[in-house]
Amino acid sequence: MPRRPARRHAPLRDQVVTMPDRFPAPDFSTPQNPPATSVAGGRSLNDAATLHDLALRLREGLYVSDGDGVFVDGNPALLTLLGVGSVDELATYSLDELVVDPAARRSTLARLTSDGDTAESELELRRPDGQPCIVMDTVIRRADLGSGATVYHGIMLDVTKRVELERQLRESSVRDALTGCYNRRYLTELERQFAEEDVDTWGCVYLDVKGFRAINEQDGHARGDEILMRMTRFLFRQVRAEEVVVRVGADDFVIVLAGADERRTENVARRLQLAAMRHAPASFAIGWASRRSGESFERTMTRAEQKLMDATVISRQVEHNRRGH
């Protein structure tokens, strides 16, 4: 990332508590002296020394930037968050250079039209060392008391781990634990995505594994689970990355084809029928349908299920699979 020379700005006077990089980050492992009992001695946030000490000790990143987004100052937590070594180094970057979507950031700032206006947004950053991070950024528009120029005061909280945990929880809630493919809950999210992205055509290929109950009863549930896992691998090999595989029942699967018309949907189904002759771990029934005007996704899927027809694996392959080869 290109570096600009450190920029020097007129002091921000009483608005800004400057934190020069000669101040080390505080050692939290050492007990600190208790605050003085007088208001002027550290008991009031109107006290500049109190604010200065607080800024140095906070684990949240505090910053000041000019109207162009170039950093003017930052506390030690901000330097650590962004992976820079000093305020002088920080001043060679603008936030626009670090934000993955600078247009969205500029749009947020454009809504701050008056002194004191505040906005909060989640930003995806790319640090100068190339490491990604996600922050919750609270920014306040201020006017420099000296020049009247617009400056921004901000607080950054690193939420990378929280966002990743939320993503994992969302993913686990819509994933089938046994097979790893999506579960029925995902269909609700998928239909919402279709609405947001104006996807108005789709296709469904519905598959029902034949004789699954008999396999469970005769060979045991472990064998049934094995068939389902192998069936999932078979489907993953036969579909494209954008063709979503969903387990919608004990032995039922749906392949979702976003943007597919009737012809493409049938082509995918026929491809699966041909592949089943040699590679499927079990026989299955298959049906397909494409969306009709104004139809919900659930209705399209129901029509696909109603058209189930057999895709039978040749007998020697079934026997081969039953022996566990």
N, C-alpha and C positions, 0 to 999 in steps of 0.2 A: 504494500500500500504506500503511495507517495507521501512523503512528509513535507510539511510546510515549515518555514522558520517560525519559531515561537513569536507570537504576536503580543505586543505591549499595549495595554489599555489604560485609559485614565482611571484612577481609583474610583471605586463604587461607593466611597464614603461610608455613611452609616448603614447603608443597605447590606453591605457584604462584610463578613468576617473573613479576612484573607488567611489562608492556611499555607504558608510557605513550606516547601518540601524539606527544609532543614529540621522541621518538627518530626520526630520519629513517631510511629504508631504507638499507642500506649500499650504497656505490658499488663494484660488483664490478669495475669497469674499473681501479681503482687497486690496486696490490699492497699487501697488508696486512703489518703487522709480524709477524714470526714469533712463535709462542707462546713463553712463558718455559719454561725447562728444568725448573723445579721442578713437582712435582705440584700444589702450592697455586697456582701461577702460571698454570694453564690447561691442564694435561695430564690432568686428571681430570674426569669427568662429575659427580663429587660436589661440584665447585666451583660455587657459585651464579653467579659472574661468567662462568664458561665457558658454563654453560647459557644465561644471559641473552644472551651474544654469539651463541651458536649459534641461539637462537630468532629473533634479529633477522635472521640471514643465511640461514636456510633458505628454500628456494623452495616448500616445502610449507607449507600453512596450519595453524597451531597455534591452538587455542582452548580457553577454559574457559567452561562454561555452568553455570547453576544447575540445580536439579532440574526446573524447568519448561521448560528449554531456552533460556532467555534468555541471550544472550551476556554474559559478564563481562569477558573479555579476549581479545585476539587479536594475533598477530604481523603485521608488515607484509605478508607474503605472503598472509595470510588477508584482510586489508583489500583488497588488489588483486584477489584471487579473487572476492570478493563485491561489489566495486565501491563500497565505502564509503570515506569520507575519513579517519575517525578512530575510535579505540576508543570515544569517547563516542557517536558515531553508531552504531557497531556495537551498543552496549548498548541501543539502542532497538528492536532486532529479536530475535525468537526464531527458532530453527532451524525450528520448526513453520511459521512464516510464509513461509519460503523454500522448504521442501520441497514438491514437487508432490504427493507422497503422504504426508501427515503420519501417517496411520494406520499405514502400514508402518514408519515411523520409530519411532513410539511402541511398536509391537510389538517392535522390536529392543531398545529400552531396557528393556522389561518383562522381557526374558530376563536382564538384568544384575541379579542379586539380591543379590550380595555385593560388598564392597569389593575392588577390583582386577579384577573381571570385565571382560572385553574382548569387543567385537564389531566385525565389519567388514562393511560393506554398501555397495552402489553406490546413490547418491542422485541423483535428478534435481532440480535446483534452479531456481528462478526468482529471479534477483537483484533487488534493489530497483529497478534501472533497467529491469527487464523482460527482460533478456537471459537466455536459458537456458544452463545448464551442467550437466555431469554430473561428480560427484566420487566418489572412493573414500574413504569415511569410516571411520576407525578410532577407536572411542570407548571410554574406560575409565571405569568408575564408581569414584568416590572419596568419602570422607567428609571434610568440612571438619574440620580438627583443632580449630578453635575452637568451632563450634556443633554439629558432628556431622551437619549437613545434607548431603544428597546433592548432589554436584557431578559434572560430567562433564568430563574432559579428552579432547581429540580432535585428530586430524590429518586434514586434508583434502588430497587430491591431485586436481588437475584432470585428468580423463581424457576430456574432451569429444572431443578430436581422435582419441584412440585408439578410442573407442567408435564414432565416425563412420566411421573407416577400417575397423573390423571390420564395420560394417553394409554398407559399400560392397563389401568383399570377399565377404561372404555373398551380397549381391545379385548381384554379377557371377558368382558360382559357380553360381547357379541361373537365370541369364538367358541366352537365346540371343543370341549376339553379332550375328548377321545381322538377325534380325527384331525383337529387343527383347522378345519374349514369354518366358515362363518355359520352361526346358528340362526334360528328364526327371528330373534330380536333384531338382527342386522337388517332385515327387510324393511322395518319401520324407518330406520336411519337412511337406508338406500332410497326409499320413496321420497323422503324429505330432501335428500341431495338432488334427486331428479327434479323436484319442484324448484329448488333454488337455482339449478343450472339450466332450467328450461328444457330438460330432456323430455320430449313428448312422444318418442317411440321406443319400444323395447320388446324383447322377446324372452320367452321362458321355455326351457327344456326341462321336463320333469322326469325323474327316474325313480323307479320303485324296485328294490332288490327282491328277487323272487325267492320264496322258500326260506326267508330269513328266520321266521319263527321256528321252523322245523330244525334249522341248523342249531339254534340256541337250545332247543329241547333235546336233540339227539347228540350233539357234539359238545354242548356246554357254551356258556356265555363267553369264555375266553376265545373260543373258535369264532363265535359270532363277532366279537370285537375285532379279531384279526381280519375277517372278511370286510368289515366296514372300513378299516384303515387301508386295506389294499384297494378297496373300491375308490376311496378318496385319492390315493396315489394314481390310480388309473385315470380318474377324471382330470386331475391336475396335469397329467401328461398330454391329455387330448385337447385341452382348451388353451386359449391365449391368456396372457397375463391380465388383460382387462375384462375377461369373461369370468364372472364371480361364481364360485361354487358354494352353495349353502345347504347345510343339512337341516331339513325342515321336519323330520320325523325320525322314528327309530331306524327305519330302513329306506327313507325317502330323501332324495337330493334334488335341488333345483340349480340349474345354471342360468344366470341372469345375463342377458345380452343387451347392454345399453345401446340405444340408437339403432337396433336391428329391426329390419322389416320382416315380412313373412318369409321371403325367399332366403334371406340369410339365416333366419332361425331354423328353417327346415334343413338347410345345408349343414349346420352344426349338428343337428339331430341325426342326419344320415351318416355323417362322419363318425359319430359315436357308435352307431349301429354296426358299421363296417369294422371299426376297431374292436368292438366287443367279440367278434367272431374268433379272434386270436388272443386278445390280451386281457379281457375282463376277468376278474377273479370269480364272478358269479353271473348267472343270468339275471337280466333285469327287464322290466317293462319301461317303455319310453313314450312320452307324449310331448307335444310342443304347441305353442300358440304365440302369436304376436299381438301387440296391443291394438285394440279397436278404439276409435275416437271417443275420448272422454272416459275411458275405462281405467279403474284403479289397478294397481299392480297385483293386489290380492285376487281380483277377478280374472286377470290374465293368467295367473298361476293356476287358478281353479279350472279354467278351460283346458290348460295344458294337461292337468291331472286327469281330466275326463276323457282325454284322447289317448290314454295309455295303450300301447301295443307292445308286443313282445320283441325283445332283442335277445335271442337265445344264443348262448355260447355253445360251440360245437361240443359234442359229448366227450371226446377225448380230452379236451381242455378242462371241462368240468371235473372229470375224474382226476386229471393231473393236479388241479387245485385242491381237491378234497384230500389228496394224499399229502398236501402241505409242501409241494415243490414250488 
